[in-house]
Amino acid sequence: MIKITKGQRIIASGFLVLVSFILKQLLGYAPVTIIVMGVSTFVAGTPIFVKAFSALRYKVVGIDALVTIAVIGALFIGEYWEAAAVTFLFIFGDYLESRTIEKTRSSIKALLNLAPVTARVQRDGSEVEVAPGEVIIGEHVIVKPGEKIPVDGTVIEGSAAVNQSAITGESLPVDHSVGGIVFSGTVIESGYLIIRADKVGDDTTFARILSMVEDAQDKKAKTQKFLDNFSRFYTPGIIVLTLLVFAFTRDFELSLTLLVISCPGALVISAPVSIVAGIGNGAKHGVLIKGGDVMEKLGTVKVVAFDKTGTLTQGRPAVVSIKTFDTIDDLNLLRIFAIGESYSEHPLARAIIREAETRLGIPITEKPQDPEMIPGHGLVFTVDGTKYLAGNRKLFQDYSINLESIENYLVGEEESGHTTILAGTVEKILGVFSIADTVRPEAKHLIRDLKKLGIRKVFMLTGDNERTAAAISAELGLDGFFASLLPQDKVRILDDLQNQYGKVAMVGDGVNDAPALASADLGIAIGGTGTDVAIETADVVLMLAEIRKLSYAMGLSRATVRNMKQNISFALLVAGLLLAGVLIKTVNLSFGMLVHEASVLLVIINAMRILGYKAKKT
């Protein structure tokens, strides 16, 4: 048996409706016209009829049941065109809405793909590879450069730069040595670690991320649609009213006319056409809104919470300032230390190299002599016969270089949220590179736009440290921030904000943001830089990483919701007037059908205005 998809059914029934309309105009209700209308009704109406009868088994009488009865009645009294038109309009509206609200569960698969697949443990004096779930609490796990950490645990040997972006969202790797706490799912970029397993399997931080995303998505799937709720009262009411009219009048045609006229054609499509027009406008402007319920929520948000890295900031470390303390100039300092850092794979080293190549206008191809990485301290190398140091305070203290004269400067930079790389020779300090994840240039404008739209509070939730968070919060004029957070902390804080202020939107881009995006009233992902799991978990995706599009999306949502309410009110008014007209016998079937179809057309025309929506310039 050939299975017909929704799309194929729409195309086939739409074609048949068009042909039957043309035949009706040319031939009237000739046999060929009636046959085409009947086939169209069957093609479009089959899923409606099946759904209606299935629902009746569970004592649920919805709009599907009303449409089914109305179609049968229309066919009984010879209104074949109405039967064909009503079934097509109904499934078309349902198709438009369902296309935009379907959410795949592939985010769970994407998360699973990021999970470690093996663990190297010490057993009986040798190294053994096992599945992460087979690691026993207390065992020693060995992790080498480029490998994923398979457990939550404590470092007992070694030192390494660990990329924790999958868990905390931090853009810069974190240096871990003996005593440090590391998480499953993070990656060692340089160095090595031996870790005592404290949490394994389903108890790890990464496994809890999986669980939270799954739970939150299940919770969101229970959202009720307005028209479904309305139909619980409207549909049985119309059926009862029709039976009462027939009982009192014994006028079968009047009763069926009432039933047919009452078929909520305009009402059925009033919400979907507005929603789809709004979604189409958003897509044209780089904003993907995943459904009607999302569109409604977007305009009612009271608080917006942002992740920092890759959302309010660029998500990539960059040199923000260079301070020299000797006769050497900025460019020469950059050239020398870019040559030295070319030996390192550390992201901070790459930031210095990018800055040098940008300022000098040439690629750095020269290699240092005698380079030596000192884990946890920095790099020692030689260029043009001179030995240089690049690293932290510990490295310079090892060479007995006094840093008291620049300590205030270093503290000031660190309090501004900058990471400092000291540069010098084995005899003296030459300069300091200040490196930070820079704020997006449009972030300030976005915060201002959100306030103008009526957003009460704007917060930042980040895995970064307190100093960095405070500096960025002050720069952007946020209402507050929460720092040093793990994914479960973000979920907890969002819950607190919801209880305090009302509906909260979460804006993020990383795997670590997925639980928060899923559990917030509204999840918004930055598509241009975001991970697949964040994008698929979110309700709204800003496709081109233009975060200022968020204010556009919220304005579009409010315009769309207004339009939808206009359509619903209009459809209900027309339905009420037609009902009254039928009952007092001033509206016959042909005139009622004309008004009915005109109301459908007007609803569609009104919804199309949303396609032309443009944000007000600020």
CORTA-V732282 format. One line per field, one symbol per residue. ss: DSSP state (~ for helix, > for strand, _ for the rest). burial: I if it has 24 or more other C-alpha atoms within 12 Angstrom, else O. A space follows every 50 residues. Layout:
BEGIN
ss->???
burial->???
END
This chain:
BEGIN
ss->_____~~~~~~~~~~~~~~~~~~~~~~___~~~~~~~~~~~~~~~~~~~~ ~~~~~~~_____~~~~~~~~~~~~~~___~~~~~~~~~~~~~~~~~~~~~ ~____~~~~~~~~~____>>>>>__>>>>>_~~~_____>>>>____>__ _>>>>>>>>>>>>__________>>>____>>____>>>>>>>>>>>>>_ ~~~_~~~~~~~~~~~~~~~~_____~~~~~~~~~~~~~~~~~~~~~~~~_ _~~~~~~~~~~~__~~~~~~~~~~~~~~~~~~~~__>>>__~~~~~~~__ __>>>>>~~~~~>>>>>>>>>>>>_____~~~~~~~~~~~~_____~~~~ ~~~~~~~~~~________>>>>>>___>>>>>>__>>>>>>_~~~~~~__ ___~~~~~~~~~~~~___>>>>>>>___>>>>>>>>>>>___~~~~~~~~ ~~____>>>>>____~~~~~~~~~~~___>>>____~~~~~~~~~~~~~~ ~__>>>>>__~~~~~~~~~__>>>>>_____~~~~~~__>>>______~~ ~~~~~~~~~~~~~~~~~~~~~~~~~~~~~~~~~_____~~~~~~~~~~~~ ~~~~~~~~~~~~______
burial->OOOOOIOOIIOIIIIIIOIIIOOIOOOOOOOOIIOIIIIIIIIIIIIIIO OIOOOOOOOOIIIIIIIIIIIIIIIOOIIIIIIIIIIIIIIIIIIIIOII IOIOIOIIOOIOOIIIOIIIIOOOOOOOOOOIIOIIOOIIIIIIIOIIII IIIIIIOIIIIIIIIIIIIIIIIIIIIOOIIIIIIIIIIIIIIIIIIIII IOIIIIIIIIIIIIOIIOOIOOOOOOIOOOIIOIIIOIIOIIOOIOOOOO OOIIIIIIIIIIIIIIIIIIIIIIIIIIIIIIIOIIIIIIIIIIIIIIII IIIIIIIIIIIIIIIIIIIIIIIIOOOOOIIOIIIIIIIIIIIIIIIIII IIIIIIOOOOOOOIOOOIOOIOIIIIIIIIIIIOOOIIIIIIIOIIOOIO IOIOOOOOIIOOIIOIIIIIIIIIIIOIIIIIIIIIIIIIOOIIIIIIII OOIOIIIIIIIIIIIIIIIIIIIOOIOIIIIIIIIIIIIIIOIIIOIIOO OOIIIIIIIIIIIIIIIIIIIIIIIIIIIIIIIIIIIIIIIIIOIIIIII IIIIIIIIIIIIIIIIIIOIIIOIIIIIIOOIIOOOOIIOOIIOIIIOII IIIIIIIIIIIOIOIOOO
END
